[in-house]
Amino acid sequence: MPRYGGSGLGVVGDGVTVLTVCVVATLAIPSQFVVPGLGGVGTPATVLWLGCGLWWAWERVHRVRSEPSTPLVGALVVFLGVAVISFSTAIARPAATAEMGVATMTLMLYVAWSGALLLTHDAIWDPGRLVVLTRRVAAAGGGIALLGIVQFATGRSWVDELQIPGLVTIRAISEGYVRDGFTRPAGTSIHPIEYGAVLGMLLPLALSSAMAARDPDDETSTLGRWWPALAIATAIGVSSTRSALIGLLVALVVLFPTWDRVQRLWVGLALVLGSAVVFVTVPGMVGTTLGLFTGLDGDTSLQSRVDGYAVAADYLSRDTLLGRGPGTFLPRFRIFDNQYLLSSVEIGVVGLGALLLVALTAIGCALAAYLRTTDPQVRPVVAGIGAGVVVGTILLAFFDGFSFPMMPSVWFLLMGMAGASLRSSRIQRSAGRPGEEAPVPARSWRRLLPTR
């Protein structure tokens, strides 16, 4: 018998299965590969997420009964509405053809990322399925972390040797980035910064999945539970990337109150021992890592970030409310190493506020679900999801995350999981009330979402 409503953990043909395929496509297929003729929106993951958005819309139109929801959907609709209005004002005025092409592509990317959030939000009706998806996402993150460790150890990308039938490369695949003689791994992403941000968001999920209680009949070994977290933490340690290390710190700070005394002790010992191992096996790595946060007075990248505020203020003075239009601030104008500055210029202060509203609502959903959940298998996972959303929200202030394909896809996915954690807990609670029952997923292959 299933522990929760629906069909339990044995379901294979449901929305979680589709989400798993999309997650693997997002993390495993290098972001440089696209479907011919589709350009920047042609990565297999983007195409799949667009399909997820269309699927969600189709199911919503054909839904015949109301079901529990969360404010996250409303917040996302507000953000998309502001983005569309900003796009409309941009095409209404004279603009370069290149800008309008990028604006259209950016709007499609917004829709694709929103598809990831919306399908995740509605497809998970059972807290047990949320746990399953979290483990799968953590395992996929562990896989790209292992690839990054291999890249660091060998000094080679390896991704450049891939040839995927039916796909072409939209940009050159780098052989790797070097800092102080150490190769900076990028995994399957475009740049080490994006790679570090993705690892930072996935680490809380891997840690929480490993720490969560297990069913008595779960025969997963200790190594099987912990290898994704160990791999991700190791990849972050050798990444030579500020974003990855900041993400690690934020994740630990957010998760620290949710751990008991023994868990805090073990995590602290693991950090000390891990640092010692890196110090012994990779001479100079600790100094390089510490150098990322010292001597900032002469750091040109930091100075560029500071100067960006004045540039953004100048553009904002011209189009304050709705900005220039999504994607219209091309890199040749200026590169903002801060997505919030870039978003304020492109979609205005209204659009920036709507984006922050989505992030804060997702964090609030995770917090509410954590407070109302007592299941020792589910509660730590919900905490990890919330911590992952917080990490992504903070890291967007350190680089232009929406200029990369993988980071926003993962961030929107985690926000959808945060909303699903609250929604599934409401379904579980309503199923326990007299005269009420939880939604049961349809058996037809045409309707994989839990609606009737």
QUITAPE-V491238 format. One line per field, one symbol per residue. phi: phi as a letter, one per 30 degrees, with the letter a starting at -180 (. if undefined). A space follows every 50 residues. Layout:
phi=???
This chain:
phi=.ddbdicidddcccddddddddddddccdedddbdeicidccdedddddd dddddddddddcdcbdbebbddddddddddddddddddddddceaddddd dddddddddedddddddddddcdccbeddddddddddddddddddddddd dddcibdiddcdbceicbcdbdcddkcbbhicdcdbhcddbeddeddddd ddeedddddddddcdecdcddddddcdddddddddddcdhbdeddddddd dddddeddcddddddddddddddddddddddbejddddddddcbiddcdd dddddddddddddddddcbddcidkeidddeddacddaddddddddbidd dddddddddddddddddddddcccdddcedddddddddddeddddddcad dddcddeddddddddddddddddddddddddddeibbdecddddddbddd bb
